[in-house]
């Protein structure tokens, strides 16, 4: 214990002496947690639309007004022909073109089918799909209102209706920050644990101090614990700042479940991701190599974690990669405890899996680390 105490004293002194690393550890996660949830918002607004109105009727003007009043669309202008609207789409001045034919109101009044033409700029597939869905819903609601107004009163009384009531559990107002902040906080803790831990050890290799440590009677497990514990403490601190300062004060997110249960899972998770950092440091000889390897694995961890895209929508081979991704399990736990208030019996499997990751990664790192080269 005395040997470990001196190693920890040396590590904390070294960390706090390097002001650049200290700012990266403390300031960068806070800034990212403030900015990323605002950028990672799936609700698309200000979709540019061009209207080609050949009808110039009350119905066509009413439909245009309803589209603009929805708050999702921004009128790029009115065109005289579809070619004019398509030219605006080619120059990225509009995302959708709505063409209303000359007989639009006449067909609806005569009880015939009214036709509309929608052209969508699908370079951005997500924006195109969501914009088309928004527009189709507005048109469907407009069509329903017209049918209600034009149907005779006795006939309307006989028409069956379905009333739908929505109840949003766990995220009442469908706020994306409530969904994204817990996951982004996991990513920040992962970066502190994996990237910073690997860079710290590789830096020892570059400046030659690790050779001095290797010739001392310090045991291998003492050295590894001396490297793990400081970043474990820092990871806990960064997580606490993000959860209680940023998430609560800025986004109004209050954990619904047990805080002790959340920190219990976090403590094991940090050991697992720091094991990844230790593995990287055993293979890399320079900080540049360590950063390249770390970002390679972190990009896979982030993209295959289910943070931005649901895992259920991935192909089967991608689902298997996600299952072997420790970030996936912690994001699920964060959302279950913070948003749903889940208990230990709901996340027992997650505890077992992340414990397995921690044992596997750290055993690999210990076996691969050699005091002599």
C-alpha positions in Angstrom: 0.0 0.0 0.0 2.9 2.3 0.7 4.3 1.7 -2.8 0.9 2.3 -4.3 0.4 5.5 -2.3 3.7 7.0 -3.6 2.8 6.0 -7.2 -0.6 7.8 -6.8 1.0 10.8 -5.4 3.4 10.9 -8.4 0.5 10.5 -10.9 -1.7 13.2 -9.4 1.3 15.6 -9.3 2.1 14.8 -12.9 -1.5 15.3 -14.1 -2.1 18.6 -12.3 1.3 19.9 -13.4 0.3 19.5 -17.1 -2.2 22.4 -17.6 -3.0 21.3 -21.1 -4.2 17.8 -20.1 -5.9 19.3 -17.1 -8.0 21.6 -19.3 -8.8 18.8 -21.6 -10.0 16.6 -18.8 -12.0 19.3 -17.0 -13.1 21.9 -19.5 -13.6 20.0 -22.7 -16.2 17.6 -21.4 -18.2 20.4 -19.9 -18.2 22.4 -23.1 -19.1 19.4 -25.2 -22.0 18.5 -22.9 -23.3 22.0 -23.3 -23.1 22.1 -27.1 -23.6 18.5 -28.4 -27.1 17.9 -27.1 -28.3 21.1 -28.9 -26.7 19.9 -32.1 -27.9 16.3 -31.8 -31.5 17.2 -32.2 -33.6 15.0 -34.5 -36.5 17.5 -34.7 -36.0 19.2 -38.1 -37.3 22.7 -38.6 -36.9 25.5 -41.1 -37.4 23.1 -44.1 -37.3 25.3 -47.2 -40.3 24.8 -49.5 -41.2 26.3 -52.9 -44.9 26.4 -53.8 -45.9 26.2 -57.5 -49.6 27.3 -57.4 -51.3 26.9 -60.7 -54.8 27.1 -59.2 -54.7 30.4 -57.2 -57.9 29.3 -55.4 -59.1 29.6 -51.8 -58.2 25.9 -51.2 -54.7 26.3 -52.5 -54.1 29.4 -50.5 -55.6 27.8 -47.4 -53.3 24.7 -47.8 -50.2 27.0 -48.2 -51.2 28.9 -45.1 -51.5 25.7 -43.1 -48.1 24.5 -44.2 -46.5 27.8 -43.2 -48.3 27.9 -39.8 -47.0 24.4 -38.8 -43.6 26.0 -37.8 -41.6 23.3 -39.6 -41.4 24.9 -43.1 -40.0 28.1 -44.4 -41.3 29.5 -47.7 -38.5 29.9 -50.2 -40.9 31.5 -52.7 -43.6 31.0 -55.3 -42.7 29.7 -58.7 -44.5 29.8 -62.0 -43.5 26.3 -63.2 -42.0 23.1 -61.8 -38.8 23.8 -63.8 -38.4 27.0 -61.8 -38.8 25.2 -58.5 -36.4 22.4 -59.6 -33.8 25.1 -60.4 -34.1 26.3 -56.8 -33.6 22.8 -55.6 -30.5 22.4 -57.8 -29.0 25.5 -56.2 -29.9 24.3 -52.6 -32.3 27.2 -52.1 -35.2 24.8 -51.4 -35.7 21.3 -50.0 -39.2 20.5 -51.2 -41.3 21.7 -54.2 -45.1 21.5 -53.9 -46.9 21.8 -57.2 -50.7 22.5 -57.1 -52.5 21.7 -60.4 -54.9 24.2 -62.0 -58.0 22.2 -61.2 -57.2 21.5 -57.5 -60.2 23.3 -56.0 -62.6 22.3 -58.8 -61.8 18.6 -58.4 -62.4 18.7 -54.7 -65.7 20.6 -55.0 -66.9 18.1 -57.6 -66.1 15.2 -55.3 -63.2 14.0 -57.4 -59.6 13.2 -56.3 -57.4 16.2 -55.9 -53.9 15.7 -57.0 -50.7 17.3 -55.6 -47.1 16.8 -56.7 -44.2 16.8 -54.2 -40.6 16.8 -55.2 -38.0 16.2 -52.4 -34.3 17.0 -52.4 -33.0 13.6 -51.0 -29.3 14.4 -50.8 -29.9 14.6 -47.0 -31.9 11.5 -46.6 -33.0 12.2 -43.0 -34.1 15.7 -43.8 -35.9 14.6 -46.9 -37.8 11.8 -45.2 -38.9 13.8 -42.2 -39.8 16.8 -44.3 -42.0 14.7 -46.6 -43.6 13.0 -43.6 -44.4 16.4 -42.1 -45.9 17.7 -45.4 -48.0 14.6 -45.9 -49.5 14.8 -42.5 -50.4 18.5 -43.0 -52.0 17.6 -46.3 -53.9 14.6 -44.8 -55.2 16.9 -42.0 -56.2 19.5 -44.6 -58.0 16.8 -46.6 -59.9 15.6 -43.5 -61.0 19.1 -42.7 -62.4 19.6 -46.2 -64.3 16.3 -46.1 -65.8 17.3 -42.7 -66.9 20.7 -44.1 -68.3 19.4 -47.4 -70.2 16.3 -46.0 -73.9 16.8 -45.3 -74.8 17.1 -41.6 -76.9 13.9 -41.3 -74.1 12.0 -43.1 -71.5 13.4 -40.8 -73.4 12.3 -37.8 -73.3 8.7 -39.0 -69.6 8.7 -39.8 -67.5 6.7 -37.3 -64.7 8.5 -35.6 -61.6 7.4 -33.7 -60.3 9.5 -30.9 -56.6 9.0 -30.1 -55.1 10.1 -26.8 -51.3 10.1 -26.5 -49.4 9.6 -23.2 -45.6 10.0 -23.4 -43.9 8.0 -20.7 -40.4 8.9 -19.4 -40.0 11.9 -21.7 -43.3 13.8 -21.4 -42.6 16.6 -23.8 -40.4 14.6 -26.2 -37.4 16.8 -25.5 -34.3 15.5 -27.4 -31.8 16.8 -24.8 -33.5 14.5 -22.2 -32.8 11.6 -24.6 -29.3 12.6 -25.7 -27.6 14.1 -22.6 -27.3 10.8 -20.7 -25.8 9.1 -23.8 -23.4 12.0 -24.5 -22.3 12.0 -20.9 -21.3 8.3 -21.3 -19.2 9.2 -24.3 -17.4 11.9 -22.4 -16.6 9.6 -19.5 -15.4 7.0 -22.1 -13.0 9.5 -23.7 -11.6 10.5 -20.3 -11.1 6.9 -19.3 -9.8 5.4 -22.5 -8.0 8.3 -24.3 -6.5 10.1 -21.4 -5.3 6.9 -19.7 -3.6 5.7 -22.8 -1.9 9.0 -23.5 -0.6 9.3 -20.0 1.2 6.0 -20.1 2.6 6.5 -23.6 3.9 9.9 -22.6 6.0 8.1 -20.0 7.4 6.0 -22.8 8.3 9.1 -24.9 10.1 11.0 -22.1 11.8 7.9 -20.8 10.5 7.9 -17.3 8.8 4.5 -17.7 12.3 2.9 -18.1 13.2 4.3 -14.7 10.0 2.8 -13.2 10.7 -0.5 -14.9 14.1 -0.9 -13.2 12.6 -0.3 -9.8 11.2 -3.2 -7.7 7.6 -1.8 -8.3 5.3 -4.7 -9.2 3.3 -4.8 -12.4 -0.1 -4.6 -10.6 1.2 -1.6 -8.5 2.1 0.3 -11.7 -1.2 -0.5 -13.4 -3.2 0.5 -10.3 -1.2 3.7 -10.1 -2.3 4.5 -13.6 -5.9 3.4 -13.3 -6.9 5.0 -10.0 -6.2 8.7 -10.8 -8.3 8.6 -14.0 -11.0 6.5 -12.3 -11.3 9.4 -9.8 -11.2 12.0 -12.5 -13.9 10.1 -14.5 -16.1 10.1 -11.4 -15.6 13.8 -11.0 -16.4 14.6 -14.7 -19.5 12.4 -14.5 -20.7 14.2 -11.4 -20.2 17.6 -12.9 -22.1 16.6 -16.0 -24.9 14.9 -14.1 -25.5 17.3 -11.3 -24.3 20.6 -12.8 -24.9 20.6 -16.5 -27.7 18.0 -16.9 -29.7 19.3 -13.9 -29.2 23.0 -14.1 -29.0 23.5 -17.9 -31.4 20.8 -19.2 -33.5 20.2 -16.1 -32.8 16.4 -16.1 -33.2 14.8 -12.7 -32.4 11.1 -12.3 -35.5 9.1 -11.6 -33.6 6.1 -10.3 -31.0 5.3 -7.6 -27.9 7.5 -7.8 -25.9 4.8 -5.8 -26.9 2.2 -8.4 -25.8 4.5 -11.2 -22.4 5.2 -9.6 -22.0 1.5 -8.9 -22.3 0.7 -12.5 -20.1 3.7 -13.4 -17.3 2.5 -11.2 -17.1 -0.9 -13.0 -17.6 0.8 -16.4 -14.6 3.1 -15.8 -12.4 0.1 -15.0 -13.5 -1.5 -18.3 -12.8 1.5 -20.6 -9.5 2.3 -18.8 -8.6 -1.3 -19.6 -9.0 -0.4 -23.2 -6.7 2.5 -22.7 -4.1 0.3 -21.0 -4.3 -2.1 -24.0 -3.7 0.7 -26.4 -0.7 2.0 -24.4 0.9 -1.4 -24.4 0.9 -1.4 -28.3 1.6 2.3 -29.0 5.1 3.8 -28.6 4.2 7.4 -29.3 1.2 9.6 -28.3 0.4 10.0 -32.0 0.0 6.3 -32.3 -2.0 6.1 -29.1 -4.4 8.9 -30.3 -4.9 7.2 -33.7 -5.7 3.8 -32.1 -7.9 5.4 -29.5 -10.0 7.4 -32.0 -10.3 4.3 -34.2 -11.9 2.4 -31.4 -13.8 5.3 -30.0 -15.4 6.0 -33.4 -16.6 2.4 -33.5 -17.8 2.6 -29.9 -19.8 5.8 -30.6 -21.3 4.9 -34.0 -22.3 1.4 -32.9 -23.6 2.3 -29.4 -27.2 3.1 -30.3 -26.8 6.8 -29.3 -27.7 8.3 -32.7 -29.4 5.3 -34.5 -31.4 2.5 -32.8 -29.6 -0.8 -32.6 -32.8 -2.6 -33.6 -32.7 -0.9 -37.1 -29.1 -2.2 -37.7 -28.4 -5.3 -39.8 -27.7 -8.5 -37.8 -23.9 -8.3 -38.1 -24.0 -4.7 -36.7 -26.1 -5.8 -33.8 -23.4 -8.3 -32.8 -20.8 -5.6 -32.9 -23.1 -3.4 -30.7 -23.4 -6.3 -28.2 -19.6 -6.4 -27.8 -19.5 -2.6 -27.3 -19.2 -1.6 -23.6 -20.6 1.9 -24.5 -23.9 0.3 -25.7 -24.5 -1.2 -22.3 -23.8 1.9 -20.3 -26.0 4.1 -22.5 -28.8 1.7 -22.0 -28.2 1.8 -18.2 -28.1 5.6 -18.1 -31.4 5.9 -19.9 -33.0 3.2 -17.8 -31.9 4.7 -14.5 -32.0 8.4 -15.3 -35.2 8.5 -17.4 -37.2 5.4 -16.4 -36.0 4.9 -12.8 -35.1 1.2 -13.3 -33.8 -0.8 -10.4 -31.0 -3.4 -10.0 -33.3 -6.3 -11.2 -33.7 -4.5 -14.5 -30.0 -4.1 -15.2 -28.5 -7.3 -13.7 -27.5 -8.5 -17.1 -25.8 -5.2 -17.8 -23.8 -5.5 -14.6 -22.6 -9.0 -15.5 -21.6 -8.0 -19.1 -19.7 -4.9 -18.0 -17.9 -6.8 -15.3 -16.9 -9.3 -17.9 -15.6 -6.5 -20.1 -13.6 -5.1 -17.2 -12.0 -8.4 -16.3 -11.2 -9.2 -20.0 -9.7 -5.9 -21.0 -7.6 -5.4 -17.9 -6.3 -9.0 -17.9 -5.3 -8.5 -21.5 -3.5 -5.3 -20.6 -1.7 -6.9 -17.6 -0.6 -9.9 -19.7 0.6 -7.7 -22.5 2.5 -5.2 -20.4 6.2 -6.1 -19.9 8.7 -4.4 -17.6 11.5 -5.3 -20.0 11.7 -5.0 -23.7 
